[in-house]
Amino acid sequence: MDATYRADLRELNELNFGRFDAKMGERIAELRGEMKAELAQLDARLTELRAEVTMQFTDQLRSLESRLVRWMLAFWVSTLIGLGGLFFRH
């Protein structure tokens, strides 16, 4: 009788493990699908943010460049005025 119960118990355990394994496979597949969808959304958002940051950086760089050109112009004009004054003084 013990051998019969063991065989029945083994068969029952194998069936339960088979069901468990099938359910875990389904759940893992669902989780992978959800993760892929969320990663796609994250990728889209990061691409959008990168474009926004790049645009802001470009705008700030253009602003800096225009201010730098103005300062350079002011420096060179004042230098030329000073040199012209020294040149025409004698």
TORKEDREN-766861 format. One line per field, with one value per atom (N, C-alpha, C, CB): x, z, y; atom name. Coordinates in steps of 0.2 Angstrom, whole numbers, padded with zeros to 4 digits, always signed. Atoms other than C-alpha are relative to their C-alpha. Glycine has a CB too. Layout:
! TORKEDREN-766861
east <- X | ... $
up <- Z | ... $
north <- Y | ... $
at <- CA | ... $
END
This chain:
! TORKEDREN-766861
east <- +0004 | +0000 | +0004 | -0005 | -0004 | +0014 | +0002 | +0006 | -0003 | +0021 | -0006 | +0002 | +0006 | +0003 | -0001 | -0006 | +0000 | +0002 | +0005 | -0001 | -0006 | +0019 | -0001 | +0007 | +0001 | +0015 | -0005 | -0001 | +0005 | -0001 | +0002 | -0006 | -0002 | +0007 | +0005 | +0004 | -0004 | +0021 | -0003 | +0005 | +0004 | +0009 | -0004 | -0005 | +0003 | -0001 | +0005 | -0004 | -0005 | +0015 | +0002 | +0006 | -0002 | +0020 | -0006 | +0001 | +0005 | +0003 | -0001 | -0007 | +0000 | +0003 | +0006 | +0000 | -0006 | +0021 | -0001 | +0006 | +0002 | +0015 | -0004 | -0003 | +0004 | +0001 | +0003 | -0006 | -0004 | +0012 | +0005 | +0004 | -0005 | +0025 | -0003 | +0004 | +0004 | +0012 | -0002 | -0006 | +0002 | +0005 | +0006 | -0003 | -0005 | +0022 | +0003 | +0006 | -0002 | +0026 | -0004 | +0000 | +0004 | +0011 | +0001 | -0008 | -0001 | +0014 | +0007 | +0000 | -0006 | +0032 | -0001 | +0006 | +0002 | +0026 | -0004 | -0004 | +0003 | +0014 | +0004 | -0006 | -0005 | +0027 | +0005 | +0004 | -0005 | +0039 | -0004 | +0003 | +0004 | +0025 | -0001 | -0006 | +0001 | +0022 | +0006 | -0003 | -0006 | +0040 | +0002 | +0005 | -0002 | +0043 | -0004 | -0001 | +0004 | +0028 | +0003 | -0007 | -0003 | +0035 | +0006 | +0000 | -0006 | +0052 | +0000 | +0005 | +0001 | +0046 | -0003 | -0005 | +0002 | +0037 | +0005 | -0006 | -0006 | +0052 | +0005 | +0004 | -0005 | +0063 | -0003 | +0001 | +0003 | +0051 | +0000 | -0008 | -0001 | +0051 | +0007 | -0003 | -0007 | +0070 | +0002 | +0004 | -0002 | +0071 | -0003 | -0003 | +0003 | +0059 | +0004 | -0007 | -0004 | +0069 | +0007 | +0000 | -0006 | +0085 | +0000 | +0003 | +0001 | +0079 | -0002 | -0006 | +0002 | +0072 | +0006 | -0005 | -0007 | +0089 | +0004 | +0003 | -0004 | +0098 | -0002 | +0000 | +0003 | +0087 | +0002 | -0008 | -0001 | +0089 | +0008 | -0002 | -0007 | +0108 | +0002 | +0004 | -0002 | +0109 | -0002 | -0004 | +0002 | +0099 | +0004 | -0008 | -0005 | +0110 | +0006 | +0000 | -0006 | +0125 | +0000 | +0002 | +0000 | +0119 | -0001 | -0007 | +0000 | +0115 | +0007 | -0005 | -0007 | +0132 | +0005 | +0003 | -0004 | +0140 | -0002 | -0001 | +0001 | +0131 | +0002 | -0008 | -0002 | +0135 | +0008 | -0002 | -0007 | +0153 | +0003 | +0003 | -0002 | +0154 | -0001 | -0005 | +0001 | +0147 | +0006 | -0007 | -0005 | +0160 | +0007 | +0001 | -0006 | +0174 | +0000 | +0001 | +0000 | +0168 | +0001 | -0007 | -0001 | +0167 | +0007 | -0004 | -0007 | +0185 | +0004 | +0002 | -0004 | +0192 | -0001 | -0001 | +0002 | +0183 | +0004 | -0007 | -0004 | +0190 | +0007 | -0002 | -0007 | +0207 | +0002 | +0002 | -0002 | +0207 | -0001 | -0005 | +0001 | +0201 | +0006 | -0007 | -0006 | +0215 | +0006 | +0001 | -0006 | +0228 | +0000 | +0001 | +0001 | +0221 | +0002 | -0007 | -0002 | +0223 | +0007 | -0004 | -0008 | +0241 | +0003 | +0002 | -0003 | +0245 | -0001 | -0004 | +0001 | +0237 | +0002 | -0007 | -0002 | +0244 | +0006 | +0001 | -0006 | +0261 | +0000 | +0006 $
up <- +0000 | +0000 | +0000 | +0006 | +0000 | +0004 | -0007 | +0004 | +0007 | -0014 | -0004 | -0003 | +0004 | -0021 | +0002 | +0001 | -0003 | -0010 | -0003 | +0007 | +0002 | -0015 | -0007 | +0001 | +0007 | -0033 | -0002 | -0004 | +0001 | -0032 | +0002 | +0005 | -0002 | -0022 | -0005 | +0007 | +0005 | -0035 | -0006 | -0002 | +0006 | -0049 | +0001 | -0002 | -0002 | -0040 | +0001 | +0007 | -0001 | -0036 | -0007 | +0004 | +0006 | -0054 | -0004 | -0004 | +0003 | -0060 | +0003 | +0001 | -0003 | -0048 | -0002 | +0008 | +0002 | -0053 | -0007 | +0001 | +0007 | -0071 | -0001 | -0004 | +0000 | -0068 | +0003 | +0005 | -0003 | -0057 | -0005 | +0006 | +0005 | -0071 | -0006 | -0003 | +0005 | -0084 | +0002 | -0002 | -0003 | -0073 | +0000 | +0006 | +0000 | -0070 | -0007 | +0004 | +0006 | -0088 | -0003 | -0005 | +0002 | -0092 | +0003 | +0001 | -0004 | -0078 | -0003 | +0007 | +0002 | -0084 | -0007 | +0000 | +0007 | -0102 | +0001 | -0004 | -0001 | -0096 | +0003 | +0005 | -0003 | -0086 | -0005 | +0006 | +0005 | -0100 | -0005 | -0004 | +0004 | -0111 | +0003 | -0002 | -0004 | -0098 | +0000 | +0007 | +0000 | -0096 | -0006 | +0003 | +0006 | -0114 | -0002 | -0006 | +0002 | -0116 | +0005 | +0002 | -0004 | -0101 | -0002 | +0007 | +0003 | -0108 | -0006 | -0001 | +0006 | -0124 | +0001 | -0005 | -0002 | -0116 | +0003 | +0005 | -0003 | -0106 | -0005 | +0005 | +0005 | -0121 | -0004 | -0005 | +0004 | -0130 | +0004 | -0002 | -0004 | -0115 | +0000 | +0007 | +0000 | -0114 | -0006 | +0002 | +0006 | -0132 | -0001 | -0006 | +0000 | -0130 | +0005 | +0002 | -0005 | -0115 | -0003 | +0007 | +0003 | -0124 | -0005 | -0003 | +0006 | -0139 | +0004 | -0004 | -0003 | -0127 | +0004 | +0006 | -0003 | -0117 | -0005 | +0004 | +0005 | -0133 | -0003 | -0006 | +0002 | -0139 | +0005 | -0002 | -0005 | -0123 | +0000 | +0007 | +0000 | -0123 | -0007 | +0000 | +0006 | -0141 | +0000 | -0006 | -0001 | -0137 | +0005 | +0003 | -0005 | -0122 | -0003 | +0006 | +0003 | -0132 | -0005 | -0004 | +0005 | -0146 | +0004 | -0004 | -0004 | -0132 | +0002 | +0006 | -0002 | -0125 | -0006 | +0003 | +0006 | -0142 | -0002 | -0006 | +0002 | -0146 | +0006 | -0001 | -0005 | -0129 | +0000 | +0007 | +0001 | -0132 | -0005 | +0000 | +0006 | -0149 | +0002 | -0006 | -0002 | -0141 | +0004 | +0003 | -0004 | -0128 | -0003 | +0006 | +0004 | -0140 | -0004 | -0005 | +0004 | -0151 | +0004 | -0004 | -0004 | -0137 | +0002 | +0007 | -0002 | -0131 | -0006 | +0002 | +0006 | -0149 | -0002 | -0006 | +0001 | -0152 | +0005 | +0000 | -0005 | -0136 | -0001 | +0007 | +0001 | -0139 | -0006 | -0001 | +0006 | -0157 | +0001 | -0006 | -0002 | -0150 | +0004 | +0004 | -0004 | -0137 | -0004 | +0005 | +0004 | -0150 | -0005 | -0004 | +0004 | -0162 | +0004 | -0003 | -0004 | -0148 | +0001 | +0006 | -0001 | -0145 | -0007 | +0003 | +0007 | -0164 | -0002 | -0005 | +0002 | -0167 | +0005 | -0002 | -0005 | -0152 | -0002 | +0007 | +0002 | -0159 | -0007 | +0000 $
north <- -0006 | +0000 | +0006 | +0000 | -0006 | +0012 | +0002 | -0001 | -0001 | +0010 | +0003 | -0006 | -0003 | +0014 | +0007 | -0004 | -0007 | +0030 | +0004 | +0000 | -0004 | +0035 | +0002 | -0004 | -0001 | +0033 | +0005 | -0007 | -0004 | +0042 | +0007 | -0002 | -0006 | +0056 | +0003 | -0001 | -0002 | +0057 | +0003 | -0005 | -0002 | +0058 | +0007 | -0005 | -0006 | +0072 | +0006 | -0001 | -0006 | +0082 | +0002 | -0003 | -0002 | +0081 | +0004 | -0007 | -0004 | +0087 | +0007 | -0004 | -0007 | +0101 | +0004 | -0001 | -0004 | +0106 | +0002 | -0004 | -0001 | +0105 | +0006 | -0006 | -0005 | +0117 | +0007 | -0001 | -0005 | +0128 | +0003 | -0002 | -0002 | +0129 | +0003 | -0006 | -0003 | +0133 | +0007 | -0004 | -0006 | +0147 | +0005 | +0000 | -0004 | +0154 | +0002 | -0003 | -0002 | +0154 | +0005 | -0006 | -0005 | +0164 | +0006 | -0003 | -0006 | +0176 | +0004 | -0001 | -0002 | +0178 | +0004 | -0005 | -0002 | +0181 | +0007 | -0005 | -0006 | +0194 | +0006 | -0001 | -0005 | +0203 | +0003 | -0003 | -0002 | +0203 | +0005 | -0006 | -0004 | +0211 | +0007 | -0003 | -0006 | +0224 | +0004 | -0001 | -0003 | +0228 | +0003 | -0005 | -0003 | +0230 | +0006 | -0005 | -0006 | +0242 | +0006 | -0001 | -0005 | +0252 | +0003 | -0002 | -0003 | +0253 | +0004 | -0006 | -0004 | +0259 | +0007 | -0004 | -0007 | +0273 | +0004 | -0001 | -0003 | +0277 | +0002 | -0005 | -0002 | +0277 | +0006 | -0006 | -0006 | +0289 | +0006 | -0002 | -0005 | +0300 | +0003 | -0001 | -0002 | +0300 | +0004 | -0006 | -0003 | +0304 | +0007 | -0004 | -0007 | +0319 | +0005 | -0001 | -0004 | +0325 | +0002 | -0003 | -0002 | +0324 | +0005 | -0007 | -0005 | +0334 | +0007 | -0002 | -0006 | +0347 | +0003 | -0001 | -0002 | +0348 | +0003 | -0005 | -0002 | +0349 | +0007 | -0005 | -0006 | +0363 | +0006 | +0000 | -0005 | +0373 | +0002 | -0002 | -0002 | +0371 | +0004 | -0007 | -0004 | +0377 | +0007 | -0003 | -0007 | +0392 | +0004 | +0000 | -0003 | +0396 | +0001 | -0004 | -0001 | +0394 | +0005 | -0007 | -0006 | +0406 | +0006 | -0001 | -0006 | +0418 | +0002 | -0001 | -0002 | +0417 | +0002 | -0007 | -0002 | +0418 | +0008 | -0004 | -0007 | +0435 | +0004 | +0001 | -0004 | +0442 | +0000 | -0003 | +0000 | +0437 | +0004 | -0007 | -0004 | +0445 | +0008 | -0002 | -0007 | +0461 | +0003 | +0001 | -0002 | +0462 | +0000 | -0006 | +0000 | +0458 | +0006 | -0006 | -0006 | +0472 | +0006 | +0001 | -0006 | +0484 | +0001 | -0001 | +0000 | +0479 | +0003 | -0007 | -0002 | +0481 | +0007 | -0005 | -0007 | +0497 | +0005 | +0002 | -0005 | +0505 | -0001 | -0002 | +0001 | +0498 | +0004 | -0007 | -0004 | +0506 | +0007 | -0002 | -0007 | +0522 | +0003 | +0002 | -0001 | +0522 | +0001 | -0005 | +0000 | +0518 | +0006 | -0007 | -0006 | +0531 | +0006 | +0000 | -0006 | +0544 | +0000 | +0000 | +0000 | +0539 | +0002 | -0007 | -0001 | +0539 | +0007 | -0005 | -0007 | +0556 | +0005 | +0001 | -0005 | +0564 | +0004 | -0003 | -0003 | +0567 | +0004 | -0005 $
at <- N | CA | C | CB | N | CA | C | CB | N | CA | C | CB | N | CA | C | CB | N | CA | C | CB | N | CA | C | CB | N | CA | C | CB | N | CA | C | CB | N | CA | C | CB | N | CA | C | CB | N | CA | C | CB | N | CA | C | CB | N | CA | C | CB | N | CA | C | CB | N | CA | C | CB | N | CA | C | CB | N | CA | C | CB | N | CA | C | CB | N | CA | C | CB | N | CA | C | CB | N | CA | C | CB | N | CA | C | CB | N | CA | C | CB | N | CA | C | CB | N | CA | C | CB | N | CA | C | CB | N | CA | C | CB | N | CA | C | CB | N | CA | C | CB | N | CA | C | CB | N | CA | C | CB | N | CA | C | CB | N | CA | C | CB | N | CA | C | CB | N | CA | C | CB | N | CA | C | CB | N | CA | C | CB | N | CA | C | CB | N | CA | C | CB | N | CA | C | CB | N | CA | C | CB | N | CA | C | CB | N | CA | C | CB | N | CA | C | CB | N | CA | C | CB | N | CA | C | CB | N | CA | C | CB | N | CA | C | CB | N | CA | C | CB | N | CA | C | CB | N | CA | C | CB | N | CA | C | CB | N | CA | C | CB | N | CA | C | CB | N | CA | C | CB | N | CA | C | CB | N | CA | C | CB | N | CA | C | CB | N | CA | C | CB | N | CA | C | CB | N | CA | C | CB | N | CA | C | CB | N | CA | C | CB | N | CA | C | CB | N | CA | C | CB | N | CA | C | CB | N | CA | C | CB | N | CA | C | CB | N | CA | C | CB | N | CA | C | CB | N | CA | C | CB | N | CA | C | CB | N | CA | C | CB | N | CA | C | CB | N | CA | C | CB | N | CA | C | CB | N | CA | C | CB | N | CA | C | CB | N | CA | C | CB | N | CA | C | CB | N | CA | C | CB | N | CA | C | CB | N | CA | C | CB | N | CA | C | CB | N | CA | C | CB | N | CA | C | CB | N | CA | C | CB | N | CA | C | CB | N | CA | C | CB | N | CA | C | CB $
END
